[in-house]
Amino acid sequence: MPPACGLPGAEIAWRARRPLASALPYALSAAAAIALPRPARAMHLADGTLPLGWAAIFTVAALPFVFVALALLRRRAEEDLRLKPLVAMVAAAVFLLSAMPIPVPFAGTCSHPCGTGLAAILVGPWMTVLVTVVALLLQALFLAHGGLTTLGADVLSMGVAGAFAGYGAFCVLRRLGAPLPIGAFAAGLLSDWATYGVTSAELAAALHGPRPFGQVLAAVSLAFVPTQLPLGILEALLTAGAVAFMARRRPDLVGRLRLANPDPTP
C-alpha cells in the first residue's frame, strides 16, 4: 500500500499543496522584479535628472545652435552633394562611440566616449551639433540612454561645448604647425573634458538648492574625475589614431576636408 494511503485526507491535500505554497514567494518575487519599476543608470542626463524649468532653459539655449547648423547644412549641401552622406556616416560613428556607458557614482549619470572631437575635425563643429542631436535622440528613443526632456542639456554639453572646444584646439595647434595627430589628440581630449565640464555645471546649476553653486560644481566634477580623466585620454588617442590612419590611407581626404589648413571660422 502506498505511504499516502495511511494518511488522513486533509493531510494528503496539505502535502499536495505544499510544493505550490513553497514556490509561491519565489514566483511573486520574480514577478515583482519584472513588473515593478526600478532605478536604472542612464548615460547622458536621463529624464527626471533635471527639473523641468532648468531642462527648458538648456533646451532654449541649445536651439539657436541647432537652427544655425540646419541652415548651414542646407547651404553647404547644395555646394557639395557628398556632405550629407558624410554627416550621416559621422553621426553613426558618434552614436556607437557614445553608447558605451560607465556609471559615475553620486552624479546620477554616466561617463562615456563622446566622439564629438573626431566629428568636429571631419565635418566641422556646426555639423557636429546636428550629428549629436541625431545620436542623442536615437539613443533616448531606442536605448533608453539620456532623455527627451534633457535632450537640450545633453546637446549643449556634448554637441556645442564639446564640438567647439575640440575644433578650436585642433585649429590652434594646426595653425601653430603641430602635426596632424597632435592636433587630433588635443581635439579628442578637450572635447571630452569640455563635455563633462558643462554637464557638471548643468547639474550644479539645476540641483544645488540652498548649497553654494561652486560647492556642488566641485563635488560633481570630482565625481567624474575617476572615469573621465582616463576616458578623455583614451578618446584622445582614438581620435589621433583615426585621423592618422585616414591621412595615411586616404591622403586625398586631408585636402578635401581641409585638415592640413583648417578654417578657423567654422
Buried (B, 14 or more C-beta within 10 A) or exposed (E): EEEEEEEEEEEEEEEEEEEEEEEEEEEEEEEEEEEEEEEEBBBBBBBEBBEEEBBBBBBEBBEEBBEEBBEBBEEBBEEEEEBBEBBEEBBBBBBEBBBEBBEBEEBBBBBBBBBBBBBBBBBBBBBBBBBBBBBBBBBBEEEEBBBEBBBBBBBBBBBBBBBBBBBBBBBBBBEEEBEBBBBBBBBBBBBBBBBBBBBBBBBBBBBBEEEEEEEBBEBBBEBBEEBBBEBBBBBBBBBBBBBBEBBEEEEEBBEEBEBEEBEEEB
